[in-house]
Amino acid sequence: MPTPLWFWIAFHIGVFIALAVDLVSFKLRDRDLSVAAAVRRSLIWVVLSLAFNAVVWHWRGADAGVDFFTSYLIEYSLSIDNIFVFVLIFGSFGVPQKAQHRVLVWGILGALVMRGTMIWLGVTLVNRFHWIIYVFGVFLLVTAIRMFFVSDTERDFSNTWLMRVSRKSPLVTNEFRDEHFTARVNGRFVITPLVLVLVMVDVMDLVFAVDSIPAVFAITTDTFIVYTSNICAILGLRSLYFLLAKLVDRFVYLKTGLAVVLAFVGLKMITSKFFEVPNLISLGVIVLILTVTIVASMAATPRGQRRAARK
């Protein structure tokens, strides 16, 4: 079913309004987000996404509703891996929490454009060359294997070649200016290190999109569902970041669980010609993997560490 232009416009207006309200409410807050506040904000974004899911279900039918929810769950769970890397990026640069929120907001605006372009290109390729779905499947399997054995915890994102060259430029300040991207120093217009952080965040989001978007193609190639589920998952990424940044040490098996999800989706794509797995079953498998992973992670976390994380 083709999506009317007015619906696309209404969807994006809703996205920008939600971002503006969230940004203003955060700006009016004079203290860092607590775990409880981050949980509340994360739940609000999840409820909004599920409400939109209900609209899709009513408008496009039950199959489209299941496809949207499964795609949203895949994107939302894989975005957790983004968060682990964002924690490292912000830690490497020493970014204040309020500035982190602003970077994530502008990063999402950049992701709207980048992911929209990638989704359009991906859907076009899959519809024109169906065999590319198997290439995506193999790519996801390779990515899953890499996630099993490669850790990002020791990467120093502030010491990359691009960052070293940028810091030597007279147009870049050496210190942050609150949450501002630009400043005037001795009457000269310069940019702050926050711009470099934003560039790094957008680059990493693009890298992760290369993994997550093909994963959704295992569920559907409907441009409307792929795009809107992506955006709904990204919108909740900021609040989820401030929650998981405080609890990152508790989810010791979550990266393994995400790798299993990618491996399952990759196998589903590779074997689709011979064995079609219904999307409802795929949804159940993904929920089971994530539930087992989270429960196992919490069980493996020492009680004292759990109490400290809640503070």
Secondary structure, DSSP 8 states (H G I E B T S, - for coil): ----HHHHHHHHHHHHHHHHHHHHHHHH--S---HHHHHHHHHHHHHHHHHHHHHHHHHH-HHHHHHHHHHHHHHHHHHHHHHHHHHHHHHHHT--HHHHHHHHHHHHHHHHHHHHHHHHHHHHHHHH-TTHHHHHHHHHHHHHHHHHH---TT--GGGSHHHHHHHTSTTB-SS-BTTBSEEEETTEEEE-HHHHHHHHHHHHHHHHHHHHHHHHTTT---HHHHHHHHHHHHHTHHHHHHHHHHHGGG-TTHHHHHHHHHHHHHHHHHTTTT----HHHHHHHHHHHHHHHHHHHHHHS-HHHHHHHH-
